[in-house]
Amino acid sequence: MNLVIVHYHLNRGGVSRVIQLHLEALQSQLDRQGPPTGKNRKSSDPMPVILLYGGRQEGWPEDLPARFSSLRVLLEPAPLLDYDHVHRRSGPQLSEALFQQIHQVLHRRDCRPEDTIFHVHNHSLGKNMALPDVLTRLAEAGYPMLLQIHDFAEDFRPANYRALLERGVGRPDRSGLAWVYPQAEHLHYAVLNSRDQAVLLQASVPADRLHLLPNPVVGPGPLPRLQEAKNRLENLFGIPAGERYLLYPIRAIRRKNIGEAVLCSLLAEPDSWIGVTLAPLNPAERGQYERWKQWSAQHQVRCVWETGEQGGLPLADNLAAADALLTTSITEGFGMVFLESWLVGRALVGRNLPEITGDFERLGLRLPGMWRRLAVPVDWLGEERVRQRMLTVYQQVLADYQRPLQPDWADALDEKLVEGAVDFGDLDEPLQQEVLEKILSQPGAVPSPRSQILEKNPAAASGLLARLADQDALVRENASVVSEHFSPLQLGRRLWEIYQTLAQTRRTGPVEGLSHPEQILESFLDLRRFRLLRA
């Protein structure tokens, strides 16, 4: 069997990291059972894996092919597979040209429909208008495919969605979003969590062609000694080695809810510091990030920035120096941080995302010291002002998606503003800064704004003010859950089962469009899910 893995690029991080983990997982599985045999292939031959990508591979490990004895990893660039804005081509001619580029690779590598499986990542994101049509043509030629969705254009990415809607995905007779999600017996889908699984089921993707495929999780290996890492942290960033360090190991983009991390520095004990590892790369994100840095410096809050950038600490040192890990993100595709922290022997505090963590908790993961909502008194900001701000921005988002305001919008807003409080994560940066400045301006009030928030949020108080009860036991138990359910070996077994199922599917049936693609947008664009930081 030949495996063709398709993605727009192989640049460091994100989906490219998942692809590496998938290869490691497949290696684990094939080590147990041996590479597959086939025509003109001996049992000792490694399985060919063609990485078909747009040509960019910044940070991709050049020694990767040498790591695998059961896989023969081959890199095949197809420049027109990259994002549209990179190669600057569009229109029907792009679809034909990309199809020919991919067809040439398949011909050169002797990949035929009867002995080849495609595993495609994020084809429906709206980054390359030609890709869905090209995949449909390949499916019509008989190639079985696993289309894995990590992110949705419908999930508050209006520019991507409009591109799909306005520019189409290929031939005139196949316009519309239905053909972004082609359907056939030999076209299967994979998602990262039960939320996305439910979304596609509601949109009429058949259950027997839809697979839950969580990411594998691996630890970073041995960490430096705690005191040595603490000393290096003090030397570089001035955090005394005896004080508490909560590490937020992310790139500080808006949806990571940086203002809430700053709030944590005000709510935690006076000897606690928050460290954010990486600055955003996207220029559109950089301005707001710099404003947070300036604000925190102006108000002398206990936040340090870019602790993992060049000149800072390596990730292993940052993790070793941390007393706990922090997350305040308002949305995740998979939620790796909820699993990785336990493998490095650190508790996790911060914002819980039930639509993501529900899968983990059903498997036995425990997340005390995390909050689903961080309530602040809405009268600090003015309830009508907050309501109007949310409604105005939400209507702008709906306009971007060319959707009307739903009749139940007032009820949805009422659900966001309950018991005289608003979730801090529902606010945008200017409103968040007003809350922070209120806390800083009245430290001696009785009750103080800080104490009011802690009283309203007992989960935050337990996570930020003290070590969690039985923390060492919690770390061990959660690490055991992660190792049992999210190991590369488990993922490799699951991947192999899906590939084997695909290899045995019937290829002669028609390829059709999705019956109810509009349901995907309806699922994501609910006002109850909306946050100002997503706009």
PEMOVEN-V898595 format. One line per field, one symbol per residue. phi: phi as a letter, one per 40 degrees, with the letter a starting at -180 (. if undefined). burial: b if it has 9 or more other C-alpha atoms within 8 Angstrom, else e. A space follows every 10 residues. Layout:
BEGIN
phi=???
burial=???
END
This chain:
BEGIN
phi=.bbbbbacab cdgfcccccd ccccccdccc ccbgcccadg bcccccccbc ccachcacgc cccddccbcc bbcbcbcbdc ccddcccfba gdccdcccdc cccccccccf bbdcbbbcbb bfcccgcacc cdcccccccc chccabccbc abcccfbccc cccccccgbi cdcbcgcdcc bcbacbbbbb bcacdccccc cccgccccbb bcbcccbbcc gdbccdcccc ccccccbgcd ccbcbbcbca cccdccfccc ccddccccdd cbbbbbcbcc ccdccccccc cccccccccf ccbbbfcbcd gcccdccdcc cccabbbbdc aacbgdccbc dccbgbcbbh ccbdcbcdcc ccchcbbcgb bcabcbdccc bgccccdccc cccccccdcc cfbccccccc cccdccbbfg bbcdcccccc cccccccccc cbcccbccdc ccccccbccc cccccacccf cccccccccc ccccbbcdcc ccccdccccc cccbccbccc cbcccbcccc ccccccdccc bdccc
burial=bbbbbbbbbb bbeeebbbee bbebbbbbbb beebbebeee eeeebbbbbb bbbbbebeee eeeebeebeb bbbbebbbbb bbbbeebeeb ebebbbbbbe bbeebbbeee bbbebbbbbb bbbbbbebbb bbbbebebbb ebbbbbbbbb ebbbbbbbeb bbbbbebbbb eeeebbbbbb bbbbbbbbbb bbbbebbebb bbbbbeeebb bbbbbbbeee eebbeeeebb bbbbeeeebe bebbbbbbbe bbbbbbbbbb bbbbbbbbee ebbbbbbbbb eeeebbeebe ebbeebeeee bbbbbbbbbe ebbeebbbbb bbbbbbbbbb eebbbeeebb bbbbbbbbbb bbbeebbebb beeebeeebb beebbbbbee beeeebbeeb eebbbebbbb beeeeeeebe ebbeebbeee bbbbbbbbee bbbbbbebbe ebbeeeebbb ebbbeebebb bbbbbeebee beebbbbbbe bbbeebbbbb bbbbbbebbe ebbebebeee bebbebbebb beebbebeeb bbbee
END
